[in-house]
Amino acid sequence: MAKPIISARDMEITYNIGKSNEFKALQHMTADIYEREYIILFGPSGCGKSTFMYSIFGGLPPSDGNMYVKEDDIYAYSPEEMVNYQRSVVGIIYQQFNLISSISVLENVALPRLFMGKATSERNTRASQLLRRFGINEKIEKKVPVNLSGGQQQRVAVSRSLVNNPEILLADEPVGNLDSISADQVMGALDEINAKDRKTVILVTHDAKYLPYAHRVFYMKDGGLRRIVANPEKEQVKRVKPGETIVTEIEQLARLYPYSEPLELKVKSIVNFLTQNLSFTQIELIEKAILKILDGKMDKEMFYKLLVKPLHSGGVGLLPYEARRMSEKMIKLFEQSQDVRRFREKSKNDNMFFYQQKFIDRLKTYIIEEHNLKISEQQSKILDSAIAERIGGIITRENFDQRLILPFDMGGAEFDERVAEGITRYLEKLIAQGGYIIKAKE
């Protein structure tokens, strides 16, 4: 596999070192980005995503660790080498456009070529080609930036960032100040630059709706990289292991709760499985209790007692039979999902085919027992195949469900729609809790 174009190694960036307001903006950052990838740095304000991006640009030297671009430690560059790097290897788009108001749109885009020593005709031709590509016509080229809309100004900024044909394009909240239509135009332009121009694009955003543009999303919080999630809807540049791009309920929840930690998402998945017509207060109490169970601070009986304890005393207020059913259901789910996790660990080091068939047989048994099913030999074989394809990430949840419903002559298992949905839902719970979530790797 090709080597990364960008590599951060245990990198830290600290502001105001030794002063009373010392602040560690980035800590223990280790990550690889590959040529032609579209990476989104995602997280709340102050999480370190812009700090990481500007360290790639060459503007923030690390307090510790290293930043390598094309295998060079860029902070070992001489001043002249750094200038050349920032002119020709990386391009950057800012949220505030940063256009010069006293010169024309065309001159703004051509300016980086002037610093490269290019002739007027050459730099203007290059600038004009880019402007027209991104929807800025000859009439607009002659205007000054203040006479343009926000969307037009940002497309001018995109053109300027590409004028020196950089290999890496950095974008810091580029649509943060734009209306939805202009934002879609700019995001479309960045997607085109990645797909057609084959540029490496690194985008900073706190808006979850843009995550589907990326090959991989780097989730950041409190100055650190918490997890990396591959987008299964895009062909990956970085080679991934079978099953790593499977879309589980956890990743679906991550899109609804993008700032939640993986453990919090697992809790929400379990609560969704256990609860029906409960109040928000009751659901919140159950979420907190399950989090304690996952942390090893509460056992099955303690959970049961909380469920039957009256609401006015701080409990959930369920009837004893409801509480026992919920407690048993949760423990059973935990035990079976741990089997999923153990399989994944085992399959890393042993014969994958041998353990996969044993694992599929166990999953099928769990499903049959949970739904008290009696299935034919033909249904059993189709269920085997469908489970294998689902856990391998070959088919989606929707494909799996449809496979169960279709008639035999169309390759399906001919299950009733309600039974198929129940099987699908239960399998998704086991997969989600068993660890099918991408975490940050060194």
JOLIN-V349447 format. One record per backbone hydrogen bond with DSSP energy under -0.5 kcal/mol. CO is the residue of the C=O (numbers start at 1). NH is the residue of the N-H. E is the energy in kcal/mol with one decimal. If there is no record, write none. Layout:
BEGIN
CO & NH & E
CO & NH & E
END
This chain:
BEGIN
5 & 70 & -2.9
6 & 33 & -2.6
7 & 68 & -3.3
8 & 10 & -0.5
8 & 31 & -1.5
9 & 66 & -1.7
11 & 29 & -2.5
12 & 63 & -2.7
12 & 64 & -1.6
13 & 25 & -1.7
13 & 26 & -1.7
15 & 23 & -2.2
16 & 19 & -2.0
19 & 22 & -1.6
23 & 15 & -3.3
23 & 25 & -1.0
26 & 13 & -2.0
28 & 30 & -0.7
29 & 11 & -2.5
31 & 8 & -2.8
33 & 5 & -1.7
33 & 6 & -2.2
34 & 37 & -2.1
37 & 39 & -0.6
37 & 201 & -2.2
38 & 215 & -2.9
38 & 216 & -1.4
39 & 41 & -0.5
39 & 203 & -2.8
40 & 42 & -0.7
40 & 218 & -3.0
41 & 205 & -2.2
42 & 220 & -3.1
44 & 47 & -1.5
47 & 223 & -1.7
48 & 52 & -2.3
49 & 53 & -2.0
50 & 54 & -2.8
51 & 55 & -1.5
52 & 56 & -1.5
53 & 57 & -1.7
54 & 58 & -0.8
54 & 59 & -2.5
54 & 60 & -0.7
64 & 12 & -2.7
66 & 9 & -2.6
67 & 74 & -1.3
68 & 7 & -2.9
69 & 72 & -1.7
72 & 69 & -2.5
72 & 74 & -1.2
73 & 76 & -2.2
74 & 77 & -1.2
78 & 82 & -2.5
79 & 83 & -2.0
80 & 84 & -2.1
81 & 85 & -2.3
82 & 86 & -2.5
83 & 87 & -1.4
84 & 88 & -2.5
85 & 89 & -2.1
85 & 90 & -1.6
89 & 167 & -1.1
89 & 168 & -2.4
91 & 170 & -2.9
93 & 172 & -2.7
94 & 97 & -1.0
96 & 98 & -2.6
99 & 101 & -0.6
100 & 103 & -1.1
103 & 145 & -0.7
104 & 108 & -2.1
105 & 109 & -2.0
106 & 110 & -2.2
107 & 111 & -1.3
110 & 113 & -1.3
110 & 114 & -1.2
111 & 114 & -0.7
111 & 115 & -1.5
112 & 116 & -0.6
113 & 118 & -2.3
114 & 117 & -1.7
119 & 123 & -2.5
120 & 124 & -2.3
121 & 125 & -2.0
122 & 126 & -2.2
123 & 127 & -2.3
124 & 128 & -2.5
125 & 129 & -2.1
126 & 130 & -1.8
127 & 131 & -2.4
128 & 132 & -2.3
129 & 133 & -1.7
130 & 134 & -1.6
131 & 136 & -3.1
132 & 135 & -1.5
135 & 137 & -0.7
137 & 141 & -1.9
138 & 142 & -0.8
139 & 142 & -0.6
140 & 143 & -1.7
141 & 106 & -2.2
143 & 105 & -2.6
144 & 147 & -1.9
145 & 148 & -2.2
149 & 153 & -2.6
150 & 154 & -2.1
151 & 155 & -1.8
152 & 156 & -1.9
153 & 157 & -2.1
154 & 158 & -2.2
155 & 159 & -2.0
156 & 160 & -2.5
157 & 161 & -2.1
158 & 162 & -0.9
159 & 162 & -0.7
159 & 163 & -0.7
160 & 163 & -0.9
162 & 165 & -2.4
167 & 200 & -2.2
168 & 91 & -2.5
168 & 170 & -0.5
169 & 202 & -2.6
170 & 93 & -2.4
171 & 173 & -0.9
171 & 204 & -2.9
173 & 176 & -1.6
175 & 178 & -1.5
179 & 183 & -2.9
180 & 184 & -2.2
181 & 185 & -1.7
182 & 186 & -2.3
183 & 187 & -2.8
184 & 188 & -2.3
185 & 189 & -1.9
186 & 190 & -2.2
187 & 191 & -2.1
188 & 192 & -2.1
189 & 193 & -2.3
190 & 194 & -1.9
191 & 195 & -2.7
192 & 196 & -3.1
192 & 197 & -1.2
193 & 199 & -1.7
199 & 201 & -0.6
200 & 169 & -3.3
201 & 39 & -3.1
202 & 171 & -2.5
203 & 41 & -3.2
204 & 173 & -1.5
205 & 43 & -1.0
206 & 208 & -0.7
207 & 210 & -1.5
208 & 211 & -1.6
210 & 213 & -1.7
211 & 214 & -1.7
215 & 231 & -3.2
216 & 40 & -1.8
217 & 219 & -0.8
217 & 229 & -2.3
218 & 42 & -2.7
218 & 220 & -0.5
219 & 226 & -2.6
219 & 227 & -1.2
221 & 224 & -1.8
223 & 27 & -3.1
224 & 221 & -2.3
224 & 226 & -0.7
226 & 440 & -0.8
227 & 219 & -2.6
229 & 217 & -2.6
230 & 232 & -0.7
231 & 234 & -1.6
241 & 244 & -2.3
243 & 246 & -1.3
246 & 248 & -1.0
248 & 252 & -1.9
249 & 253 & -2.8
250 & 254 & -2.0
251 & 255 & -1.1
252 & 256 & -1.0
253 & 257 & -3.1
257 & 260 & -1.9
261 & 265 & -1.9
262 & 266 & -1.9
263 & 267 & -1.9
264 & 268 & -2.0
265 & 269 & -2.0
266 & 270 & -2.3
267 & 271 & -2.7
268 & 272 & -2.3
269 & 273 & -1.3
270 & 274 & -2.0
271 & 275 & -2.6
276 & 278 & -1.2
279 & 283 & -2.4
280 & 284 & -2.5
281 & 285 & -2.0
282 & 286 & -2.1
283 & 287 & -2.5
284 & 288 & -2.1
285 & 289 & -2.0
286 & 290 & -2.7
287 & 291 & -2.1
288 & 292 & -1.6
289 & 293 & -2.0
290 & 294 & -2.7
291 & 295 & -1.5
292 & 297 & -3.3
292 & 298 & -0.7
293 & 296 & -1.3
299 & 303 & -2.2
300 & 304 & -2.3
301 & 305 & -2.5
302 & 306 & -1.9
303 & 307 & -2.0
304 & 308 & -1.8
305 & 309 & -1.4
306 & 316 & -2.2
306 & 317 & -0.5
307 & 318 & -3.4
309 & 317 & -1.9
310 & 313 & -1.2
310 & 315 & -2.5
311 & 314 & -2.0
319 & 323 & -2.6
320 & 324 & -2.7
321 & 325 & -2.1
322 & 326 & -2.4
323 & 327 & -2.6
324 & 328 & -2.8
325 & 329 & -2.3
326 & 330 & -2.3
327 & 331 & -2.3
328 & 332 & -2.3
329 & 333 & -2.1
330 & 334 & -2.6
331 & 335 & -2.6
332 & 336 & -2.4
333 & 337 & -2.6
334 & 338 & -2.1
335 & 339 & -1.0
336 & 340 & -1.1
337 & 341 & -2.0
338 & 342 & -2.8
339 & 343 & -2.2
340 & 344 & -2.1
341 & 345 & -2.1
342 & 346 & -2.7
343 & 347 & -3.0
344 & 348 & -0.6
345 & 348 & -0.7
345 & 349 & -0.5
346 & 349 & -1.2
346 & 350 & -1.5
350 & 352 & -0.6
351 & 355 & -1.9
352 & 356 & -2.3
353 & 357 & -1.9
354 & 358 & -1.4
355 & 359 & -2.4
356 & 360 & -2.8
357 & 361 & -2.1
358 & 362 & -1.8
359 & 363 & -2.5
360 & 364 & -2.6
361 & 365 & -2.0
362 & 366 & -2.6
363 & 367 & -2.3
364 & 368 & -2.5
365 & 369 & -2.6
366 & 370 & -2.6
367 & 371 & -1.9
368 & 372 & -0.6
368 & 373 & -2.1
369 & 372 & -0.6
376 & 380 & -2.4
377 & 381 & -2.0
378 & 382 & -2.1
379 & 383 & -2.6
380 & 384 & -2.2
381 & 385 & -2.2
382 & 386 & -2.6
383 & 387 & -2.6
384 & 388 & -2.4
385 & 389 & -2.2
386 & 390 & -2.2
387 & 391 & -2.8
388 & 392 & -1.2
389 & 394 & -2.4
389 & 395 & -1.2
390 & 393 & -1.5
392 & 243 & -0.9
396 & 400 & -2.4
397 & 401 & -2.5
398 & 402 & -2.3
399 & 403 & -2.3
400 & 404 & -1.6
401 & 405 & -1.3
402 & 406 & -2.3
403 & 413 & -1.5
404 & 415 & -3.1
406 & 414 & -2.5
407 & 410 & -1.6
407 & 412 & -2.6
408 & 411 & -2.1
416 & 420 & -2.9
417 & 421 & -2.4
418 & 422 & -2.0
419 & 423 & -2.5
420 & 424 & -2.6
421 & 425 & -2.6
422 & 426 & -2.2
423 & 427 & -2.5
424 & 428 & -2.3
425 & 429 & -1.6
426 & 430 & -2.1
427 & 431 & -2.6
428 & 432 & -2.7
429 & 433 & -2.7
430 & 434 & -1.5
431 & 436 & -1.6
432 & 435 & -1.0
435 & 437 & -2.4
END
